[in-house]
Every structure is written in structure tokens, then in C-alpha cells.
Amino acid sequence: MMPACPIAAAQDALTLLRSGRAAMTLRILEGLPALIDAALMRTDGVAYLRGQDDAHRILATAQGRQRIQPQPVAAPPPAPRKPSRLEWLRDALEDPSQRERARAALRMEDSLLDRIAAGTATLSGAHWRKLREALV
């Protein structure tokens, strides 16, 4: 029968060896590495669990002493807003010289330009490009 403690097993092996029982000593010594591994695993497991308990206890007392308040995150400043193309067209049509250039570029009457600026009529992409080229 093998002792559960590796130290006791080593002491038993020494006693058997002194009494001249080499075969029995060999059986005990062959099982000694497994006993040592098992003892280390138990010790490591206990130490790990004790460490976990200590960590939980430390965290609980630290949180009890001070409540950690999250820092407010400042919102980034708003990006400058680009005017929409209708707003850009309305501003451009207020100037009489630019109104004349827009009318010439699109070959449209003032009433139709006013409807486009009001958003009740639409322009194609090619017409918007012509406007930008003529008014910029």
C-alpha cells in the first residue's frame, strides 16, 4: 500500500532500503513521482483558489471605499456644415450678375430658375455641373 504523502513515501522507502527490502523500496520509489505531481497540483490548486479569494476580497473592499465614476466623454465639436446645393443656388441667385450667368449657362428663364431654387423643379447632374462651372 502506497502512502498518500510523498514525504511519508520517501521515509518508508528509506526504512525499507535500510532493512534490505530493495524490491519493495523500488515499488515505492517508482510511484513517488506521481505522488509528488499530485501533491504539487493540490498545492497549486489551493494556492490558486486562495489567490482568487484574496483578489475578490481586495476588489470588494476597494469598490466599497470608493465608487469609480466613469468620466464623461466630451462630444467632438460639430463639423462645419456645407450648404446644400439648393442653398448655394439660392445665395448665388440673389446676386444679379450671378443670376445672369446661371441663366446663360442653363439657357433658362428667371421663373424656372426660381422654381429650381425653391426645390419644386429639379436639375440633372450635368446641369448642376454647368452651374458650378459658371458660378464659381
N, C-alpha and C positions, 0 to 999 in steps of 0.2 A: 504494500500500500504506500502510495506516494503522498508526502505531506503537502499541504496547500501553500505553505510559505517557502519561498526559495532559500531563505536563511536556514530554516529548520531542515530542509532537504540537504543543504550543504553540510550542516552539522551531523546529520545522520550518515551521510556518505563518509565523512571523516571517521566517525565511530566505527563504521563497517570496515573501512580500509585498515584501521589500526588493529581490528580484531582478525584481519586476514580474510575477510569475505570480499574478494575482488569482484566476483560476478555480480553480487548484489549491489556493490558500490557502482559498478558500471551502469546498471539499470537506472539507478537514481541519478547519476550524472548525465545520462542520455536524456532524461526528462527535464533536467534543470533549465536549459534554455527556454523551453515552453513555459515553465513556471515563472521565470524572470520576465518574459514578454507579457504574460497575463498580469503580473503584479504591476509592471510599468503602465499597461493600458488602464488598469483600475486607478492607479495613482494619477495618470494624466486625465482620465475622465472626471475624477473627483476634483482635481485642480481646475479643470475647465469649467465645471459646473459652479465651483466656488467663485471663480473669476467672473462668471456671468452674473451670479447673485450680487457680487460686490459692485459690478458695473451698474446693474439696475438700481441698487440701493443709492449709489452716488448720484446717478441721474435723477432719481426721485427727490433726493434732498436738495439738489441744485435747482430743480424746477420749482420746488416748494419755496425756496428762498427768493428766487427772482423769476418773474414771468418774462419770458422773452417776447418782446413786442416786435412784430415784423415792421421793418422800415418802409414807409410809403414810397412807392416808386413814382418819381416825377414824370409826368407825361411830357413827351417831346414837344417842342413848340410846333404849332401848326405850320405846315409848309405854305409858302405864298401861293395863293390861288391864281391860276391863269384864267383870264376871262374866256368865256366860251366864244365860239366864232360868231354867234349871233350878237353877243355883247360887243365884240370887237367891231362888227359891221355897223351896229347902231352908233358907236362912238365915231367911226370913220365917216358915216353919212351925215353927221352934224356939221362937218366942215364942208362948205360949198365946193371948194376945189377938189376935194377927195370924192365928193358925190359925183362930180362931173367925170372924174377918171373912172369911177366904178361903172357909171352908166355907159361910158365909151368902151370899157373892157368887156362888159357883158352884152352891150347893144340892147339895153332895156330902158323902158320909160321909168320916170320917178315913182309912179304909182306901184309898179311891180317891185321896184327896189324897196319901197316902204312895206309891202306885204312880206317880202323875204325877211326884212329886219324885224318885223313883228312875229315871225315864226309861222305865218299862215300859208306861205309858199316855200318850197324847198329848192335847193340848188344841187346840182350834181357835183361830184368831186372835182371834175375838170373845171367847172365854173368857179368853185372855191379857190382852186389854184390860180386861175386867171385873176381873181380879185386880190389875192395876196400879192401876186407879182405886180399888179397895177398900183396897189395902195401902200406897199412897203418901200 
